[in-house]
């Protein structure tokens, strides 16, 4: 398996919401020479505890297991584990600004669920999509890369079944 075919892995960690904790996690990943693909952090339902979902691409499962174990050893980390795609849902949000005529927008609406956040008379739209990574990529392809003016993507968040 080549590097560009490496499997994407999601790591879920619960950690104390304190300054410097994210830096400790990212420095650990950097020292291991991994590239963090996406990272999302939010408050959890427990006060003072943050929930982090991080994705990285790696072909060697053993290396991912080792990284999860090392993250779990950070004193402020309460729990860290790898999420398998078969047993979890992975989603991201994208906000896309693009130019399109009404016919193209109608065609896209038949295939994709999205919310129109803004529409200008010039045919400029800003929409929000939420779904699997590939689904958002497919939307952009069907729209046409040349029509995209700007795009912001959240990175993955994941939840076990």
Secondary structure, 3 states (H helix, E strand, C coil): CCHHHCEEEEEEEEEECCCCHHHHHHHHHHHCCCCEEEEEEEECCCCCEEEEEEEEEECCHHHHHHHHHHHHCCCCEEEEEEECHHHEEEEEEEEEEEECCHHHHHHHHHHCCCEEEEECCCCEEEEEEEECHHHHHHHHHHHCHHHEEEEEECCCEEEEC
